[in-house]
Amino acid sequence: MSMPANMEVISKATVSDPKTNEELTTVIVVVHPEEGRQYTGLDVKWLIEKTERCKSEEDIPQWRSKLAGILHNSAVIIFQRFSKSKNPRDLDIVITLHRKIVALTPTAHPDYPTRMSDLALFIEDRHKLLGKAVDLDHVVDLLRTVLFERMGPHFPNLDKWYYGYLADILTMRYNIDKTEEDVEEVIALRRKVVDLTPPTPVADYVKALQLLAQALAESYRMYKTEKNMDEAIEFQRTILSSASSNFDGTEHRTFLRDHAEFMFARFGTISQHKDDVEEMIGIYEELAEKEQEKNLQHTQGRFVAISLRYFMNIQALELEGADHPLRYNTLVLLGYMLRSQFVFTGRKESLDRAINCLREALKLVPFPHEDRPMVLNNLSIILRRAFEEYDQYHFLREAIELEEEALKLPPTTLENRTASFSNIGAALWARYHRTAGSVDELDAIISFYEKALDLMTDKHPSYPFICGNLGTIMGIRLEKQDDLSVDDLRKSIKFVRISLAAFDEQHQENCTMSGNLGVACFRMYNLNRDSSHLKEGVTSFRNAANHPSAPASQKFRAAKVWAAQAEEVGDASALEAYTTVIQLLPVLVAVNADLETRQQRLKSSIAHTDGMGVAAAAYALKVSRVEDAIQFLEEGRALFWNQALKLRTPLSELKLVHQDLAERFRTISKRLEVNSFKNGTYDPPGPVSKSNDIPTMLTKFQTSVDLERLKSDWDSVLREIRQQSGFKTFLEPSHSTQLVLQKLENTLYGPVIMLCITGRISGAIIMTGNKHSYLELCDIDLGQVLNLNSEELSDSEYGSLELVYEQNPELQTILEVDGFRKKPFLRQRPATASILQYVLKELWTKIGRPIIQFLQLNVSQSIL
């Protein structure tokens, strides 16, 4: 036999008669180049030596099967050669041989699925060698042909392996192209595998569930299919229930870490529920306990490090020694958990410990560690939150410095660089807001946010957050321009709308974005006086202030801005806004926090609750709503004690008709009162350097969780009581105006005077008997009066206290008591007593005397 020069002999094989065992012929397998052939630029031929008994391949008994066997053996030889040489042409030859094997195999042949999958496996090997994405497409086509096009009628119960293999290949292709179609097909295939896998053996079933859960979670991460993440978490719970008795400790810990990752991802962008924080902390605690048990059997100092990086894949490692360089992963996670705990409970202990965790993590990733930018970003976020809470500028300054360092480092990942741009924009905005910075600073902030958006698609989980921030700040920047245009404002509103549309009504961020949209709409209304923008702005603020799941602090801030914006433009919704503000005050310092935490919340720079009752009352008086003003002033007073009294309510009437319900309510109220009105104390936060610091923090978290549950039980019983006949208004506060007037009518000891003095209004509400009147007073800067110091007084228009005393006979009359007259020391620099005299003079002239004159009171002749 003669062969063309461009043919390469692969193998020679002798073919015998299966009946007589006599030699029939010799088959030579060759390959040669041929353009356009599928998968490779090669083709296979077999040359048959003509003999007396064999003129062509049809003369060979069962020739298709016999030739397929020869080609298979040839492929084995060439693949062995490829394993040593790693020559891509050898792999192409193997693929070409298997392509020919498949061509020789009828579709209904029992070996057809296996031969198709063999061809797919070798093409996959070529992808791994050369990295060509088209090879994955070839493999997908082959496996789809096996499963859906030809095999259905012949192999209705095809082994689940084929579905799993196609899912694996699609996952590889998805990791390159990130197409939604691939991940959805992977989910469908994983479901099929689960359906085909019996519950026993447990290991196979759990593996199938685990892969399905991972596919569902990935779909959520990239395309925000929230139901998929919820389902993934439920599958993980099923896995954990099976793992407890069927897997060893290492595998069980792996399942726990997967579950923690899913919970973490859902909490980051969907749920924002306190229950998720509790469950994540519980998982982490269980991992710590399991590793502690292992410590008793193995080397001391071992622990589990859980790395849950935001928008990145999980890494869960069992580490040797507390000084292992990957310990920072655990600290970053714990810092995030503690920050989330602070958001919901308001406990500053959690914020302090989060800072300490991340400071230690930063020490463990010195330059040029690839994860230093990630830790810098996380610590910067925590410090910015500390600045908002403590109102101490050094926190913000450090946060900005950390982000500047992160941006100077070589980019490690796209995520880290995006986060750095976004975080420094947020930090600079906080500085601008604090210092009333320049337009150049606003331009820099906008630039950083735009750079962050340039690095991501609209599918990125952070995209809506950054759009919301960018739209809000662009609106503020536009206010600084002389030539403010409607088009520019529409652009800023567009970004805010993009952000708002990304979150469902239950999501916490919906509250923030609704408030931002409210601000933007009011800004547009100020420009064009289009009532539709005013209406939309009010609706947006109302949605934010009454959000069903956002923390009280966020709703409170939205209501405050709403009140200010509406009052500024003269919109009647300002009264509703102030009413919402006052109603949120007790929620802001709810009984499910200890007394110290409530005091911290009221003083927080985030809440800014100081004087809100007076501000609300001032507006009510401005629009002649005196009764509302009385209510606002009364409800803003003695907030903590009002809550305490609410828990110590008499239950006599309830006991008469519902004794068991009354007893349940009494018991829960007593426990809640004991826990919520005690001071929360903790050791000064220090560096987290020992593994036993973590259980301590988790114990403290559990305490706050117990308090949350107790408050939930109290609310549940209260709802049950109010459903009973005759108890619909049980514990509901009486209207403040009616309450005060009723007290006056019963006592008649004298008038009740409520002062309302702000920068906008000065007046007094005077209540006598069952009547109330409003007296407008002269403008007085009460804050300046009460904060006056000696230096201010010495430079005042009065010059000296002596002059003040001599020019004010009324003040002389008031102060003329035993032992107090003009003395030489009054000519010296005024002292504390001098300041008091000045304050009393101001209060008498501008407040006391007008009220006395209004009441037409005379000097009493009674001798006390």
C-alpha positions in Angstrom: 0.0 0.0 0.0 1.3 3.4 -0.9 0.4 6.5 1.1 0.5 10.2 0.3 3.4 12.2 1.8 1.2 14.3 4.1 -0.3 11.3 5.9 1.0 10.1 9.3 0.7 6.5 10.3 -0.8 6.1 13.7 -1.0 2.4 14.1 -1.2 -1.0 12.3 -3.6 -3.7 13.4 -4.1 -7.3 12.2 -7.8 -8.3 11.9 -8.7 -12.0 12.3 -11.8 -14.0 11.5 -13.7 -14.4 14.8 -14.8 -17.9 13.9 -11.7 -19.4 12.5 -9.2 -17.1 14.1 -7.5 -16.8 10.7 -5.9 -13.5 9.7 -8.1 -11.6 7.3 -6.2 -8.4 6.7 -4.1 -5.5 8.1 -5.6 -2.2 8.9 -3.4 0.9 8.9 -4.7 4.0 10.7 -3.4 7.4 9.3 -4.2 11.0 9.9 -3.8 13.9 7.4 -4.5 17.6 7.3 -7.9 18.6 6.0 -9.4 22.0 6.4 -12.9 22.4 7.6 -13.1 19.2 9.6 -15.0 19.5 12.9 -13.0 20.2 16.1 -9.6 19.8 14.4 -7.9 20.5 11.0 -7.2 16.7 10.7 -9.0 13.7 9.4 -8.6 10.0 9.9 -8.4 7.3 7.3 -8.0 3.6 7.5 -6.2 1.7 4.8 -7.1 -2.0 4.4 -4.7 -4.4 2.9 -6.5 -6.2 0.2 -6.4 -10.0 0.6 -8.3 -12.9 -1.0 -10.9 -12.8 1.7 -11.0 -9.1 2.4 -11.3 -6.5 -0.4 -12.9 -3.7 1.8 -14.0 -2.9 5.3 -17.5 -4.5 4.6 -15.8 -7.8 4.4 -14.7 -7.6 8.0 -17.3 -9.2 10.3 -18.9 -6.4 12.5 -16.6 -4.0 10.8 -17.9 -0.9 12.5 -17.3 -2.3 16.0 -14.0 -3.7 14.9 -12.7 -0.4 13.4 -14.0 1.6 16.4 -11.9 -0.7 18.6 -8.8 -0.2 16.5 -9.3 3.6 16.5 -9.8 3.5 20.3 -6.6 1.6 20.8 -4.8 4.1 18.5 -6.1 7.0 20.6 -4.8 5.4 23.8 -1.3 5.2 22.3 -1.3 8.8 21.1 -2.7 10.1 24.4 0.1 8.4 26.2 2.5 10.2 23.9 0.7 13.5 24.6 0.9 12.9 28.3 4.7 13.1 28.0 5.1 15.6 25.2 2.2 18.0 25.9 2.2 18.6 22.2 -1.2 20.1 21.2 -1.1 18.2 17.8 -1.1 14.9 19.6 -4.2 15.9 21.5 -5.8 17.0 18.2 -5.1 13.5 16.8 -6.8 11.9 19.8 -9.8 14.2 19.3 -9.9 13.3 15.6 -9.8 9.6 16.4 -12.6 9.8 18.8 -14.7 11.9 16.4 -14.3 9.1 13.9 -15.3 6.6 16.6 -18.5 8.5 17.3 -19.2 8.6 13.5 -19.0 4.8 13.4 -21.4 4.4 16.3 -25.2 4.3 15.7 -27.3 6.6 17.9 -29.1 3.7 19.5 -25.9 1.8 20.3 -25.5 1.3 24.0 -22.0 2.7 23.9 -23.0 5.9 22.1 -23.4 8.1 25.2 -20.0 6.9 26.5 -18.2 7.5 23.2 -19.7 11.0 22.9 -18.7 11.8 26.5 -15.1 10.5 25.8 -14.9 12.9 22.9 -16.1 15.7 25.1 -13.5 14.9 27.8 -10.6 15.1 25.3 -11.9 18.4 23.9 -12.1 19.6 27.5 -8.5 18.6 28.0 -7.6 20.8 25.0 -9.4 23.7 26.6 -7.4 23.3 29.8 -4.2 23.1 27.8 -4.8 26.0 25.4 -7.6 28.0 27.1 -9.8 28.3 24.0 -13.3 29.1 24.9 -14.6 27.6 21.7 -13.7 24.1 23.0 -16.1 24.6 25.9 -18.8 25.4 23.3 -18.0 22.1 21.5 -18.3 20.1 24.7 -21.6 21.8 25.5 -23.0 20.9 22.1 -21.8 17.3 22.4 -23.4 16.8 25.8 -26.6 18.5 24.8 -26.8 16.2 21.8 -26.5 13.2 24.2 -29.1 14.5 26.6 -31.7 16.2 24.6 -31.5 15.6 20.9 -30.8 12.0 20.1 -30.8 10.1 23.4 -34.2 10.6 24.8 -36.0 7.8 22.9 -33.2 5.3 23.3 -32.0 6.1 26.9 -34.9 7.6 28.9 -33.1 6.9 32.2 -29.7 8.2 31.3 -27.3 8.2 34.2 -27.3 11.5 36.2 -23.5 11.8 35.5 -24.2 13.2 32.1 -26.4 16.0 33.5 -23.8 16.8 36.1 -21.0 16.8 33.6 -22.9 19.3 31.3 -23.5 21.4 34.4 -19.8 21.4 35.2 -18.8 22.5 31.7 -21.5 25.2 31.6 -20.1 26.4 35.0 -16.6 26.6 33.4 -18.0 28.6 30.5 -20.0 30.8 32.8 -16.9 31.7 34.8 -15.5 33.1 31.5 -18.5 34.7 29.9 -20.8 35.3 32.9 -24.0 34.8 30.9 -27.3 34.5 32.7 -28.4 31.8 30.3 -25.6 29.5 31.3 -26.2 29.9 35.0 -29.9 29.2 34.6 -29.2 26.1 32.6 -26.8 25.0 35.3 -29.5 25.4 37.9 -31.9 23.3 35.8 -29.3 20.5 35.3 -28.4 20.5 39.0 -32.1 20.1 39.8 -32.3 17.1 37.5 -29.3 15.6 39.2 -31.0 16.0 42.6 -34.2 14.4 41.2 -32.2 11.4 39.9 -30.2 11.0 43.1 -31.8 8.8 45.8 -31.6 10.0 49.4 -29.2 7.1 50.2 -26.3 7.0 50.2 -26.5 10.4 52.0 -23.1 11.6 50.7 -24.2 11.5 47.0 -27.5 13.3 47.8 -25.8 16.0 49.9 -23.2 16.6 47.2 -26.0 17.1 44.6 -27.8 19.5 46.9 -24.6 21.4 47.6 -23.9 21.9 43.9 -27.4 23.1 43.3 -27.2 25.5 46.2 -24.0 26.9 44.9 -25.5 27.5 41.4 -28.5 29.2 43.0 -26.3 31.4 45.1 -24.2 32.4 42.1 -27.4 33.4 40.2 -28.3 35.7 43.0 -24.8 37.2 43.3 -24.7 38.2 39.6 -28.3 38.7 38.6 -30.1 39.4 41.9 -32.5 36.6 41.6 -33.5 36.8 45.3 -35.7 33.7 45.4 -32.7 31.7 44.3 -30.6 32.8 47.3 -33.5 32.0 49.6 -33.7 28.5 48.1 -30.0 28.1 48.3 -30.1 28.9 52.0 -32.9 26.4 52.6 -30.9 23.7 50.8 -27.9 24.5 53.0 -30.1 24.0 56.1 -31.2 20.6 54.7 -27.6 19.7 54.2 -26.6 20.7 57.7 -29.5 18.6 59.2 -28.1 15.6 57.3 -24.5 16.3 57.9 -24.6 16.2 61.7 -24.8 12.4 61.9 -23.4 11.4 58.5 -20.2 13.3 58.0 -17.0 13.8 59.9 -16.1 17.1 61.5 -14.1 18.5 58.6 -17.0 18.1 56.1 -19.5 19.4 58.6 -17.4 22.5 59.0 -17.3 23.0 55.3 -21.1 22.9 55.1 -21.3 25.4 57.9 -18.9 27.7 56.1 -20.9 27.5 52.9 -24.1 28.3 54.8 -22.4 31.3 56.4 -21.3 32.6 53.0 -24.8 32.4 51.6 -26.3 34.1 54.7 -23.6 36.8 54.5 -24.3 37.5 50.8 -28.1 37.7 51.3 -27.7 40.0 54.3 -25.3 42.3 52.3 -27.9 43.2 49.7 -31.4 41.7 50.3 -32.6 40.9 53.8 -31.0 43.3 56.2 -32.8 41.3 58.9 -31.6 41.0 62.4 -32.4 37.3 62.3 -29.8 36.8 59.6 -27.2 38.4 61.7 -28.2 36.1 64.6 -28.0 33.0 62.4 -24.6 34.0 61.0 -23.1 34.6 64.4 -24.6 31.3 65.5 -22.9 29.5 62.7 -19.6 31.2 63.4 -20.0 30.3 67.1 -20.6 26.7 66.2 -17.5 26.6 64.0 -15.5 28.0 66.9 -16.9 25.4 69.3 -16.1 22.6 66.9 -12.6 23.7 66.4 -12.2 24.1 70.2 -13.2 20.4 70.5 -10.6 19.5 68.0 -8.0 21.5 69.9 -8.4 19.0 72.7 -7.2 16.2 70.4 -4.7 18.1 68.3 -2.2 20.9 68.5 -3.1 23.9 70.7 -3.8 27.2 68.9 -5.6 25.8 65.9 -8.7 27.5 64.8 -11.0 27.9 61.8 -10.6 31.0 59.7 -13.6 32.0 57.7 -13.0 34.4 54.8 -16.2 35.9 53.5 -15.1 38.6 51.2 -17.7 41.0 50.0 -18.6 40.1 46.3 -15.8 37.4 46.3 -15.8 33.7 46.6 -15.5 31.9 50.0 -12.3 30.6 51.3 -12.5 28.5 54.4 -9.2 27.2 55.9 -8.2 25.3 58.9 -5.1 27.2 60.2 -2.2 26.2 62.3 -1.5 28.8 65.1 -3.0 32.1 65.9 -0.2 34.0 64.0 -1.1 32.4 60.6 -1.0 35.1 57.9 -4.6 34.3 56.9 -6.1 35.1 60.3 -7.1 38.4 59.0 -10.0 36.7 57.1 -11.7 35.8 60.4 -11.1 39.3 61.8 -12.6 41.0 58.7 -15.7 38.8 58.9 -16.1 39.4 62.6 -15.7 43.1 62.1 -18.5 43.1 59.5 -20.7 41.1 61.8 -20.1 43.5 64.7 -20.8 46.5 62.5 -24.1 44.9 61.4 -24.9 44.2 65.1 -24.3 47.9 65.8 -26.6 49.0 63.0 -29.5 47.1 64.6 -28.9 47.4 68.3 -27.1 50.8 68.5 -24.5 49.3 71.0 -21.3 51.3 70.6 -19.4 48.4 72.1 -20.0 46.5 68.9 -18.7 49.4 66.8 -15.5 49.7 69.0 -14.8 46.0 68.7 -15.3 46.0 65.0 -12.7 48.7 64.7 -10.3 46.7 66.8 -10.8 43.6 64.8 -10.0 45.4 61.5 -7.0 47.3 63.0 -5.5 43.9 63.9 -6.4 42.5 60.5 -4.5 45.4 58.8 -1.4 44.6 60.8 -1.5 41.1 59.4 -1.5 42.2 55.8 1.5 44.5 55.4 2.5 45.8 51.9 2.8 44.1 49.4 0.1 41.6 50.6 -2.5 41.2 47.9 -5.4 41.6 50.4 -4.2 44.8 52.0 -6.5 47.0 49.9 -9.5 44.9 50.9 -8.7 45.3 54.6 -8.0 49.0 54.1 -11.5 49.4 52.5 -13.2 47.6 55.4 -11.5 49.5 58.1 -12.2 52.8 56.3 -15.9 52.0 56.2 -16.0 51.2 60.0 -14.1 54.4 60.8 -16.4 56.5 58.8 -19.3 55.0 60.7 -17.5 55.8 64.0 -17.1 59.4 62.9 -20.9 59.6 62.2 -21.6 58.1 65.6 -19.1 59.8 67.9 -18.7 63.0 65.9 -14.9 62.9 66.3 -13.1 64.1 63.2 -10.0 62.0 63.7 -12.0 58.9 62.7 -12.9 60.5 59.3 -9.4 61.8 58.7 -8.0 58.3 59.2 -10.7 56.8 56.9 -9.7 59.1 54.1 -6.0 58.4 54.6 -6.6 54.6 54.4 -8.5 54.9 51.1 -5.7 57.2 49.7 -3.2 54.5 50.6 -5.4 51.8 49.0 -5.5 53.8 45.7 -1.7 54.3 45.7 -1.2 50.5 45.9 -1.0 48.4 42.7 -4.5 47.2 41.8 -5.0 43.6 43.1 -8.6 43.0 42.1 -11.2 44.9 40.2 -13.5 44.6 43.3 -10.9 46.2 45.6 -10.2 49.1 43.2 -14.0 49.7 42.8 -14.5 49.7 46.5 -11.6 52.2 47.0 -13.1 54.7 44.6 -16.5 54.3 46.1 -15.3 54.5 49.7 -13.1 57.5 49.3 -16.0 59.3 47.6 -18.2 58.5 50.6 -15.5 59.6 53.1 -14.8 62.9 51.2 -18.6 63.5 51.2 -18.7 63.1 54.9 -15.9 65.6 55.3 -17.6 68.0 52.9 -20.8 67.8 54.9 -18.9 68.4 58.1 -16.8 71.3 57.0 -19.1 72.9 54.3 -16.3 72.3 51.8 -15.7 73.7 48.4 -17.1 73.0 45.0 -13.8 71.4 44.0 -14.3 68.8 46.7 -17.8 68.0 45.3 -16.2 67.6 41.8 -13.6 65.2 43.3 -16.3 63.2 45.0 -18.3 63.0 41.8 -15.2 61.9 39.9 -14.4 59.1 42.3 -18.0 57.8 42.0 -17.9 58.0 38.2 -14.6 56.0 38.2 -16.2 53.3 40.4 -19.2 53.0 37.9 -16.8 52.8 35.0 -15.3 49.6 36.5 -18.6 47.8 36.9 -21.7 46.7 35.0 -25.2 47.5 36.0 -25.4 43.9 37.3 -22.8 44.6 40.0 -24.3 44.5 43.5 -22.8 47.9 44.4 -24.0 49.6 41.2 -27.3 50.9 42.7 -25.7 52.1 45.9 -23.1 54.1 43.9 -25.7 55.5 41.5 -27.8 56.7 44.5 -24.8 58.5 46.1 -23.7 60.0 42.7 -27.2 61.3 42.0 -27.6 62.8 45.4 -24.2 64.6 45.3 -24.6 65.7 41.7 -27.8 67.5 42.8 -26.0 69.3 45.6 -23.2 70.2 43.2 -25.8 71.7 40.8 -27.1 74.0 43.6 -23.7 75.6 43.7 -24.0 76.7 40.0 -25.4 80.0 38.9 -26.8 78.4 35.8 -28.7 75.5 37.3 -30.6 73.7 34.5 -33.5 71.3 34.5 -31.6 68.8 32.3 -28.7 68.6 34.8 -31.2 68.0 37.7 -32.9 65.3 35.7 -29.6 63.6 35.2 -29.0 63.5 39.0 -32.6 62.3 39.6 -32.0 59.5 37.0 -29.2 58.1 39.0 -31.3 58.1 42.2 -34.2 56.4 40.4 -31.8 53.7 39.1 -30.7 53.1 42.7 -34.3 53.0 44.1 -35.5 50.6 41.4 -32.9 48.1 42.3 -34.3 47.5 45.8 -37.6 46.0 46.7 -39.9 47.9 49.2 -38.7 45.7 52.1 -35.0 46.3 51.6 -33.3 48.7 54.0 -31.6 50.7 51.3 -35.0 51.5 49.8 -35.4 53.8 52.8 -32.2 55.7 52.1 -32.9 56.0 48.4 -36.5 57.1 48.9 -35.2 59.9 51.1 -32.6 60.9 48.5 -35.3 60.9 45.8 -37.4 63.1 48.1 -34.5 65.6 48.4 -34.0 65.6 44.6 -37.7 66.1 43.8 -37.9 69.1 46.3 -34.8 70.5 44.6 -36.5 70.2 41.2 -39.6 71.8 42.6 -37.6 74.8 43.9 -36.3 75.2 40.3 -39.5 74.9 38.2 -42.3 75.0 40.7 -43.9 72.0 39.1 -46.3 70.6 41.7 -45.8 67.0 40.4 -42.2 67.1 41.7 -43.4 68.3 45.0 -46.0 65.5 45.2 -43.4 62.9 44.3 -41.0 64.3 46.8 -43.5 64.1 49.6 -44.5 60.6 48.7 -40.8 59.5 48.6 -40.1 61.1 52.0 -43.3 59.5 53.4 -42.2 56.0 52.1 -38.7 56.5 53.7 -40.0 57.7 57.1 -42.5 54.8 57.3 -40.3 52.1 55.9 -41.2 48.6 57.3 -37.8 47.2 57.9 -35.2 50.0 58.0 -33.5 50.9 61.3 -35.2 53.6 63.3 -32.2 55.9 62.8 -32.6 55.9 59.0 -36.3 56.6 59.2 -35.8 59.3 61.7 -33.3 61.1 59.5 -35.6 60.9 56.5 -38.5 62.3 58.5 -36.3 65.2 59.8 -35.2 66.1 56.3 -38.8 65.9 55.1 -39.9 68.2 57.8 -37.2 70.8 57.0 -37.7 70.6 53.2 -41.5 70.9 53.5 -41.4 73.8 55.9 -38.9 75.6 53.7 -41.2 75.5 50.7 -44.3 76.1 52.7 -45.9 72.6 52.1 -48.6 71.5 54.5 -47.0 68.0 54.7 -44.4 69.5 57.2 -46.9 68.9 60.0 -47.2 65.2 59.1 -43.4 65.0 58.8 -42.9 66.5 62.3 -45.6 64.2 63.7 -43.6 61.2 62.2 -40.4 62.6 63.8 -42.0 62.7 67.2 -43.5 59.3 66.8 -40.1 57.8 65.9 -38.4 59.2 69.0 -39.5 56.4 71.3 -38.7 53.8 68.6 -35.2 55.3 68.3 -34.5 54.6 71.9 -36.7 51.5 72.2 -37.1 49.4 75.3 -35.1 46.6 73.6 -31.9 48.5 74.3 -30.4 49.2 77.7 -30.5 52.6 79.3 -27.0 53.6 78.3 -27.6 52.7 74.7 -30.8 54.8 74.6 -28.9 57.8 76.0 -26.2 57.2 73.4 -28.7 57.1 70.6 -30.3 60.4 71.6 -26.9 62.1 71.8 -25.7 60.5 68.5 -24.6 62.8 65.7 -26.5 60.5 63.4 -29.8 60.9 65.1 -29.6 64.6 66.1 -32.7 64.3 68.3 -31.9 67.4 70.5 -34.8 69.9 70.5 -36.9 68.0 68.0 -40.0 68.3 70.2 -39.5 72.1 70.3 -38.8 72.3 66.6 -42.0 70.4 65.8 -44.0 72.6 68.2 -42.5 75.8 66.7 -43.8 74.8 63.3 -47.2 73.8 64.7 -47.4 77.3 66.3 -46.3 78.9 63.1 -49.4 77.4 61.3 -51.7 78.1 64.3 -51.9 74.4 65.4 -51.6 75.1 69.1 -53.0 71.7 70.2 -50.4 69.9 68.0 -47.7 72.1 69.5 -48.8 71.0 73.0 -48.7 67.4 72.0 -45.2 67.7 70.4 -43.8 69.4 73.5 -45.3 66.8 75.8 -44.3 63.8 73.9 -40.7 65.0 73.5 -40.4 65.3 77.3 -39.1 62.7 79.7 -38.8 60.0 77.0 -37.1 57.4 79.0 -39.5 57.6 82.0 -42.5 57.5 79.8 -41.2 54.1 78.5 -40.5 52.9 82.0 -44.0 53.9 83.1 -45.5 52.1 80.1 -43.9 48.8 81.3 -45.3 49.3 84.8 -48.9 49.5 83.9 -51.7 48.5 86.2 -53.4 45.3 85.1 -56.3 45.2 87.4 -59.0 45.4 84.7 -57.3 42.9 82.5 -56.9 40.4 85.4 -60.6 40.4 86.0 -61.4 39.0 82.5 -58.1 37.5 81.2 -56.0 36.4 84.2 -53.6 34.2 82.2 -53.0 36.9 79.6 -52.4 39.5 82.3 -49.9 37.3 84.1 -48.0 36.7 80.9 -47.8 40.4 80.2 -46.8 41.2 83.8 -44.0 38.6 83.7 -42.5 39.7 80.3 -42.8 43.4 81.3 -40.9 42.8 84.5 -38.1 40.9 82.8 -37.9 43.5 80.1 -37.8 46.3 82.6 -35.0 44.7 84.6 -32.9 44.1 81.5 -33.6 47.2 79.4 -33.2 49.8 82.2 -29.9 48.6 83.5 -26.6 50.2 82.3 -24.8 48.3 79.7 -21.2 48.0 80.8 -18.2 46.5 79.1 -14.4 46.5 79.3 -12.6 49.1 77.3 -12.1 47.7 73.8 -8.6 46.4 73.1 -6.9 44.4 70.3 -8.3 41.0 69.4 -5.2 39.0 69.8 -6.4 35.8 71.5 -8.8 33.2 70.2 -10.9 33.4 73.4 -11.8 37.0 72.6 -14.2 35.8 70.0 -16.4 33.7 72.3 -16.6 36.7 74.6 -17.9 39.0 71.9 -20.4 36.3 70.7 -21.7 36.0 74.3 -22.3 39.8 74.4 -24.1 39.6 71.1 -26.3 36.8 72.4 -27.3 39.0 75.3 -28.5 41.7 72.9 -30.3 39.1 70.9 -32.2 37.8 74.0 -33.3 41.4 74.7 -34.6 41.7 71.1 -36.6 38.5 71.5 -38.0 39.6 74.9 -39.2 42.9 73.3 -40.7 40.9 70.4 -42.6 38.7 73.0 -43.8 41.8 74.7 -45.1 43.3 71.5 -46.8 40.0 70.6 -48.7 39.8 73.9 -49.6 43.5 73.7 -51.2 42.8 70.3 -53.1 39.9 71.7 -54.4 42.0 74.6 -55.6 44.7 72.2 -57.6 42.1 70.3 -59.7 41.4 73.3 -63.1 43.0 73.7 -62.8 46.3 75.6 -59.0 46.5 75.4 -58.5 48.0 71.9 -56.6 51.0 73.3 -54.7 49.2 76.0 -51.5 51.2 76.8 -52.1 53.7 74.0 -51.1 57.2 75.2 -53.9 59.7 75.7 -53.7 62.8 73.6 -51.3 65.1 75.3 -53.5 68.2 75.1 -56.5 66.5 76.7 -54.3 65.0 79.4 -52.8 68.3 80.4 -56.1 70.1 80.3 -57.7 67.4 82.3 -55.1 67.7 85.0 -55.5 71.4 85.1 -59.3 71.1 85.4 -58.9 68.7 88.3 -56.2 70.6 90.2 -56.7 74.3 89.4 -53.5 75.1 91.2 -52.5 77.7 88.6 -51.7 78.1 84.9 -49.3 75.8 83.0 -46.9 77.5 80.7 -45.0 75.7 78.0 -42.2 77.7 76.3 -41.3 77.2 72.7 -38.2 79.2 71.8 -36.2 78.5 68.6 -34.4 80.4 65.9 -37.7 80.7 64.0 -40.2 81.5 66.7 -40.4 82.7 70.4 -43.7 82.1 72.2 -45.4 80.6 75.2 -48.4 78.3 75.4 -50.5 79.3 78.4 -53.0 76.8 79.7 -55.6 77.7 82.4 -58.4 75.4 83.4 -59.6 73.8 80.1 -58.4 76.7 77.9 -55.1 77.3 76.1 -53.7 80.5 74.6 -50.6 81.3 72.6 -48.5 84.4 73.5 -45.9 85.6 71.0 -42.7 86.7 72.7 -39.8 88.9 71.7 -37.0 87.2 69.9 -34.4 85.8 72.3 -31.4 83.7 71.6 -31.8 81.4 74.6 -28.8 79.3 73.6 -26.5 82.3 73.6 -27.9 83.5 76.9 -27.5 80.2 78.7 -24.0 79.6 77.2 -22.7 83.1 77.9 -19.2 83.1 79.4 -17.3 85.8 81.3 -15.3 87.0 78.3 -18.5 87.4 76.2 -20.1 89.5 79.0 -17.1 91.7 79.5 -17.2 92.6 75.8 -21.0 93.0 75.6 -22.9 96.1 75.0 -23.4 96.6 78.8 -19.7 96.9 79.4 -19.9 95.9 83.1 -22.3 94.2 85.4 -22.6 97.4 87.4 -24.1 99.1 84.4 -26.4 96.2 83.8 -27.6 96.3 87.4 -28.1 100.1 87.5 -30.0 100.2 84.2 -32.5 97.5 85.0 -34.7 98.3 88.0 -36.7 95.2 87.5 -33.6 93.1 87.8 -32.7 95.0 91.0 -36.1 94.2 92.5 -35.8 90.6 91.7 -32.2 90.3 93.0 -32.7 92.5 96.0 -32.6 89.9 98.7 -30.6 89.5 101.9 -26.9 89.6 101.3 -27.0 90.5 97.7 -26.4 94.1 96.8 -23.9 96.1 94.7 -20.5 95.5 96.0 -17.0 96.6 94.9 -16.3 93.2 93.3 -19.0 94.0 90.7 -16.7 96.6 89.1 -14.1 93.9 88.5 -14.2 91.3 85.7 -17.6 89.6 86.0 -17.7 86.2 87.7 -20.1 83.3 87.6 -22.6 85.1 89.7 -22.5 88.1 87.4 -23.4 85.9 84.4 -26.3 84.5 86.4 -27.6 88.1 86.9 -27.4 88.8 83.2 -29.2 85.6 82.3 -31.9 86.4 84.8 -32.3 89.8 83.4 -32.8 88.5 79.9 -35.2 85.8 81.0 -37.3 88.3 83.0 -37.4 91.0 80.4 -38.2 88.8 77.4 -40.1 85.9 79.0 -41.2 86.4 82.6 -42.6 89.9 82.5 -44.7 89.4 79.2 -46.3 86.3 80.6 -47.1 87.9 83.9 -48.6 90.9 82.1 -50.6 88.6 79.8 -52.0 86.7 82.9 -52.7 90.1 84.6 -51.1 88.8 87.7 -50.5 91.2 90.7 -47.9 91.0 93.5 -49.3 88.6 96.1 -49.9 90.1 99.5 -49.7 86.7 101.2 -46.8 86.1 103.7 -45.2 82.7 103.0 
